[in-house]
Amino acid sequence: MKVDHPYKKYEGQQVWKVLSQGVEDLRTNGDLEEKTSRCYIIGYLSQLLAEAGLIGSPAPSKTPAGAAIPGGSPPIIEGDLRQKPVGKKKALRPKPSQP
């Protein structure tokens, strides 16, 4: 079942596939626990990359819910993170290799 979300414009892009695979790899390895629907996670990350000019932005549309407003406060995203501002997180460290 497809979830309706404000990031549909990114779904057909290669970045969506790459980020989705990366999130799946992290989840499978036990490095990440998804508490928000995957489409919101991938969509938000895609939006950040587009805003930073690292990927081409799809055709212009209305600002999605939770999108950053220039000069405004940090974005609020949907799902379990709905009321929490998005901030910088610690980088993931590789798991130590076991002999």
Contacts in CASP RR format, 6 or more apart in sequence:
PFRMAT RR
TARGET T0000
AUTHOR 0000-0000-0000
METHOD contacts of the structure
MODEL  1
MKVDHPYKKYEGQQVWKVLSQGVEDLRTNGDLEEKTSRCYIIGYLSQLLA
EAGLIGSPAPSKTPAGAAIPGGSPPIIEGDLRQKPVGKKKALRPKPSQP
3 37 0 8 1.000
3 39 0 8 1.000
5 37 0 8 1.000
5 39 0 8 1.000
5 40 0 8 1.000
5 43 0 8 1.000
5 78 0 8 1.000
6 64 0 8 1.000
6 65 0 8 1.000
6 66 0 8 1.000
6 67 0 8 1.000
6 78 0 8 1.000
7 39 0 8 1.000
7 40 0 8 1.000
7 42 0 8 1.000
7 43 0 8 1.000
7 44 0 8 1.000
7 46 0 8 1.000
7 47 0 8 1.000
7 64 0 8 1.000
9 58 0 8 1.000
9 59 0 8 1.000
9 61 0 8 1.000
10 16 0 8 1.000
10 42 0 8 1.000
10 43 0 8 1.000
10 46 0 8 1.000
10 47 0 8 1.000
10 50 0 8 1.000
10 58 0 8 1.000
11 39 0 8 1.000
13 46 0 8 1.000
13 55 0 8 1.000
13 56 0 8 1.000
13 58 0 8 1.000
15 46 0 8 1.000
15 49 0 8 1.000
15 55 0 8 1.000
16 42 0 8 1.000
16 43 0 8 1.000
16 46 0 8 1.000
19 42 0 8 1.000
19 43 0 8 1.000
19 45 0 8 1.000
19 46 0 8 1.000
20 38 0 8 1.000
20 42 0 8 1.000
23 32 0 8 1.000
23 34 0 8 1.000
23 38 0 8 1.000
23 41 0 8 1.000
23 42 0 8 1.000
26 32 0 8 1.000
26 92 0 8 1.000
27 33 0 8 1.000
27 34 0 8 1.000
29 95 0 8 1.000
31 92 0 8 1.000
31 95 0 8 1.000
34 41 0 8 1.000
35 79 0 8 1.000
35 80 0 8 1.000
35 81 0 8 1.000
36 77 0 8 1.000
36 78 0 8 1.000
36 79 0 8 1.000
36 80 0 8 1.000
36 81 0 8 1.000
37 78 0 8 1.000
37 79 0 8 1.000
40 77 0 8 1.000
40 78 0 8 1.000
40 79 0 8 1.000
44 75 0 8 1.000
44 77 0 8 1.000
44 86 0 8 1.000
46 55 0 8 1.000
47 64 0 8 1.000
47 67 0 8 1.000
49 55 0 8 1.000
50 56 0 8 1.000
50 57 0 8 1.000
50 58 0 8 1.000
51 57 0 8 1.000
51 68 0 8 1.000
63 69 0 8 1.000
65 78 0 8 1.000
66 75 0 8 1.000
66 76 0 8 1.000
66 77 0 8 1.000
66 78 0 8 1.000
67 75 0 8 1.000
68 74 0 8 1.000
68 75 0 8 1.000
73 85 0 8 1.000
74 85 0 8 1.000
74 86 0 8 1.000
74 87 0 8 1.000
75 85 0 8 1.000
75 86 0 8 1.000
76 82 0 8 1.000
76 83 0 8 1.000
76 84 0 8 1.000
76 85 0 8 1.000
76 86 0 8 1.000
77 86 0 8 1.000
END
